[in-house]
C-alpha cells in the first residue's frame, strides 16, 4: 500500500441511515437522500455516487496526463460509467466499467492517454487489484 506523501484535500461527509438514509458534506455542497438500489426510494445510491466520482476523476486524470504527453484532450470528452453491485464469496463486491469517448483523437493516441490516466487516477489506484475495472474506448 502506498502512503500519501502530501494531503492535497480532505472530503468530509456525515451519513445516517445507511443505504436508506442521507449524506451531507461538511461544506453543504452535497446533500443527498439515499435509497437502496432496485427499490422505489427517491434517493441515489452509493454505486451511482461511485460511478459519478470515478468518471469525473478519470476525466481529470486524462487532462493531467494529456498535457504531459502533448495530447490535447477534446473539450467534449465523456465517460459513461457503470458500477455493478454483486456477490462475492461470503460478502458483497463491486465491479466498474468506464466507456471513454475521446472524439477527434486517433485510436493509438486515445489508448495511450487512457493507459496513462489509469496509472495516475486516484480511483484507479484505489481499485487496482481490488475489483474488476474495464476501460473501453468508444
Secondary structure, DSSP 8 states (H G I E B T S, - for coil): ----SS------EEEESGGGSEEEETTSS-EEEB--TTSS-SSB-HHHHHHHHHHHHHHHHHHHHHHHHT----TT-EEEEEEEEEEETTEEEEEEEEEEE-TTS-HHHHHHHHHHHHHH-HHHHHHTTTS-EEEEE-
